[in-house]
Amino acid sequence: MPTPLHLLEDATEFHARHIGPDAADEAAMCAAIGVASRAALIDKVVPASIRRGQGMDLPAACTEQQALAELKGIAAKNKVFKSFIGQGYYGTHTPGVILRNILENPAWYTAYTPYQAEISQGRMEALVNFQTMVCDLTGMDIANGSMLDEATSAAEAVTLAKRSVKSKSNRLIVAGDVHPQTIEVIRTRCAPIGLTVDVGMAPELMNQGDYFAVVCQYPSTTGLIHDLKAFADQAHAKDAAFIVCADLLALTLLVEPGAFGADIVVGNTQRFGMPMGCGGPHAAYLACKDAFKRSMPGRLVGVSKDAQGHPAYRLALQTREQHIRREKATSNICTAQVLPAVVASMYAVYHGPQGLKRIAERVASYTAILSAGLQKLGLKVVTPHAFDTILVETGARTEAVLAAAVQAGANLRKVSAQHVGIALDETTTRADVEALWSWLAPAGAALPKVSDYAQGVESLIPAHLRRSSAFMTHPVFNTHHSETEMLRYIRSLSDKDLALDRAMIPLGSCTMKLNATSEMIPITWPEFAHIHPFAPQDQLTGYTELNELLTGWLCQATGYAGISLQPNAGSQGEYAGLLAIKAWHESRGEAHRNICLIPESAHGTNPASAQMVGMSVVVTKCDKEGNIDLADLKAQCEKHAANLAAIMITYPSTYGVFDTHVKEICAVVKAHGGRVYVDGANMNALVGVAAPGQFGGDVSHLNLHKTFCIPHGGGGPGVGPVCVVEDLVPFLPAHRTAGLGKETNIGAVSAAPLGNAAVLPISWMYIRMMGADGLTKATETAILSANYIAARLSEHYDIHFSGGIAGVKGGGVAHECILDLRPLKDSSGVSAEDVAKRLIDYGFHAPTLSFPVAGTLMVEPTESESRYELDRFIDAMVAIRQEIEMVEAGEWSREDNPLVNAPHTALVCGANEWTHAYGREVAAFPVPSLRRAKYWAPVGRVDNVYGDRNLFCSCVPMSAFADEQE
């Protein structure tokens, strides 16, 4: 019998692999909720007024193999040239052991931000290594666990300086030879908050009036090594801060900034093993003196102790400052660059101080040889002192020199019509140096050979600026230099962590979903990974096409007219969106509009972003069901009508609610002259079902590291595209450093034109393989799974802010539900934190703890978790409720029970002495399945108060582990 034609087609559908529940599971889940079908549930839960009228116009779904082949064709349109551009981006060798076991390993890239310290000890140890490395190389007292990029790190350093120094001036001085992209981002960030930026010759500007900070590059963007001590002293005499943008590899050979008086040091760690990736992701750093530590932006990993007194890591101080302080926050940073920071720290661990120094010396030696050969050819080298970059006077031959390099497959940097910049790096070879001579040599000149300098040449680093101090002396940087030891060290750290490769991570508002392997494969393709962000545009054709396709698809998903992929975090997307609104008002002569309404249910980054663009935040109320209080909103709009700039709403709300009045809310705000910002953090409940740009939104940001499958990477990288309606398109971010943008566009918000460009293929692959139907089904399944959990757990816990929808057991929620544990605290003494820690014993990462409501757990299952895993989580929560009942009944005391003592480590459960009223088996194996597969928390409950009172943020001395070595 012949086979029907349709059966000959490739039946491998990616969405069936991405979406966890199958048809039978879906039917059982609907029955538990009390609805006839998934479609019936969506009809009940999602307001009809916001539903899409038509589907998304996207290419039909394809298989993983087809998508990879198609993307390979796009990637092939990029031209991978040898880069001598520099400007903060360099060729580097990623050690294979790090490439395979970290960058390409789901144990590392699927991990979440380490807010639950006990199950994040491995990645936090790697981050402490990063912080220690940065402190040692910069000579500063304290460093954070990474920043988004060097330019935004410099901008954060400026605002840190402003709030920390005695000077009352609003004037900032930036040396003209700071990287141009850094200058552009600093200008963007300073303008809305009234800070004046003077760029030019720093010595001259510093003699002209007062200022609160000075920013210098070390070495400069053209390679010159300045002696900056006198500048630092002069700044301090003015009660101003001295900020240095420093190259970490250069600091293995140069006097460290802390030694000449720097107050804050920032920079990038890209050349420590992370490919250029057309601009990112890379881990920037920020280090400062001790006096500034409690005002530092970003995340800081500190050392504390656990319940048994053993050393343990945790996020310290301002862990989620933007959520706690909201409109008083000094920064809106929410996503860091953890995965690239781990790569950089492991690069340092693998090479050690001597290995890093050897790499730097090799670069510096080639630079000196290159300079000597050019001078022998009769060319003028403008940089007598240099580490890896020199500036060559090429005069009328500039374009010919650049063209010769391009003809040979390489890029030099055009610094001016008369000058070419050349930057060397770890990948530079003898052949490269000789090729450079050939491109720059006058016609007919005899070309030198590198072998001519076999005896070496004098270093271009001045003797008085050569480093003499030791760095990275901790054993961790001096132990793991063989691949065997490195491999085992990496494995030992990943074994301590609980990531998505082990179990469901049910975090509300964070969308910890499948990051499919096929989506991840392209990020290390050379055609994407080895591209310089400021390479000529005709070499970036593949990235240009990727950008156009992805933005077009995201416009279809959101209902907006234009999108910029430049913001490399959701917080930056928020910031860019609010700047666009601000610029639109200014273009209409209404710059006075500065009031931003923000409901009390909003993400904490919203008010923080608003104050960063110079807006004043007015909080509006929510009703008992979690909806925006319409009466209060109308009253606030009336009150502030003359100055209303915008409202920021999250939809569905952070309470997990589809507000039925959202279209009316948007209309009221617009009627009073404001624009509507819809936070896209919860787009996983909307894609294919409803579009913010269609139901009243003017601006949204997306979190590609949530809804569109870029993995969280332990807390970054992220991508936060900003999406706008038609009349706001002219105000999207520009990147004038790269020659992009018009006069109306706001300035750059990231160092590179495409931000974290190298991870954009992940979202491209996801959308391409899912298609419109698959994306819609994913959204509906995410809502189904959340309602399934709410229905199953409603008999055991109060479901906070459930919609009370008739016929929906559990009340009806969006894509997440909030379990209210506050009544249990009163009846048993057991807190939401106790439940979170007890879940670790069951092998789960906790849901979001005490946000957005204190004393609650917010659960988001996502569409990619199977019914088996959902049931396993539900069973764990039911078992925990039964444990609480034993406390309520007095069978266990409030002071000694498995919840308040959780998590239980193997060391505790295996100790000779056991004094608790419950048994070891209850502690370690509360459900039978754990006997087959058990995750053991490496430390007991971490003491947060002790960690903040005794702040210590560097590698732990080996003596602290003495009892483990006996």
Salt bridges, closest charged atoms under 4 A:
GLU13 OE1 - HIS15 NE2 3.55
ASP25 OD1 - ARG867 NH1 3.98
GLU26 OE1 - ARG38 NH1 2.79
ASP43 OD1 - ARG51 NH1 3.12
GLU64 OE2 - ARG17 NE 3.42
GLU70 OE2 - ARG768 NE 3.12
GLU104 OE1 - ARG100 NE 3.74
GLU118 OE1 - LYS837 NZ 2.77
GLU125 OE1 - LYS496 NZ 3.47
GLU156 OE2 - ARG189 NH2 2.78
ASP177 OD2 - HIS226 NE2 2.66
GLU184 OE1 - HIS735 ND1 3.91
ASP198 OD2 - ARG171 NE 2.68
ASP210 OD1 - LYS238 NZ 3.23
ASP227 OD2 - HIS464 NE2 3.20
ASP233 OD2 - LYS229 NZ 2.97
ASP247 OD2 - ARG271 NH1 2.61
GLU256 OE1 - ARG467 NE 3.65
ASP263 OD2 - HIS236 NE2 2.73
ASP263 OD1 - LYS289 NZ 2.91
ASP290 OD1 - LYS293 NZ 3.12
ASP306 OD1 - HIS310 ND1 3.97
GLU321 OE2 - ARG325 NH1 3.44
ASP388 OD2 - ARG271 NH1 2.81
GLU393 OE1 - HIS419 NE2 3.96
GLU399 OE2 - LYS414 NZ 2.55
ASP432 OD2 - LYS82 NZ 3.20
GLU458 OE2 - ARG466 NH2 3.35
GLU485 OE2 - ARG488 NH1 3.87
ASP495 OD1 - ARG491 NE 2.87
ASP497 OD2 - ARG123 NE 2.97
GLU527 OE2 - LYS72 NZ 3.60
GLU545 OE1 - LYS77 NZ 2.63
GLU590 OE1 - ARG588 NE 3.91
GLU590 OE1 - ARG593 NE 3.31
GLU638 OE2 - HIS672 NE2 3.18
ASP659 OD1 - HIS661 ND1 3.59
GLU664 OE2 - LYS634 NZ 3.31
ASP679 OD2 - HIS603 ND1 3.45
ASP679 OD1 - HIS701 NE2 3.75
ASP698 OD1 - LYS670 NZ 3.35
ASP698 OD2 - ARG675 NE 3.13
ASP727 OD1 - ARG675 NH2 2.98
GLU780 OE1 - ARG38 NE 2.76
GLU795 OE2 - LYS809 NZ 2.66
GLU816 OE1 - HIS815 NE2 3.69
ASP820 OD2 - HIS800 ND1 3.85
ASP820 OD2 - ARG822 NH2 2.86
ASP834 OD1 - ARG941 NH1 2.71
ASP841 OD2 - ARG838 NH1 2.83
ASP841 OD2 - HIS904 ND1 2.81
GLU860 OE2 - HIS815 NE2 3.92
GLU863 OE2 - HIS18 NE2 2.67
GLU863 OE2 - LYS513 NZ 2.78
GLU869 OE2 - ARG872 NH2 2.96
ASP871 OD1 - ARG792 NH1 2.98
ASP871 OD2 - ARG867 NE 3.54
ASP875 OD1 - ARG792 NH2 3.73
GLU883 OE2 - ARG838 NH2 2.75
GLU888 OE1 - ARG881 NH1 3.30
ASP896 OD1 - HIS916 ND1 2.81
GLU921 OE2 - ARG931 NH2 2.47
ASP948 OD1 - ARG314 NH1 3.00
ASP963 OD2 - HIS310 NE2 3.52
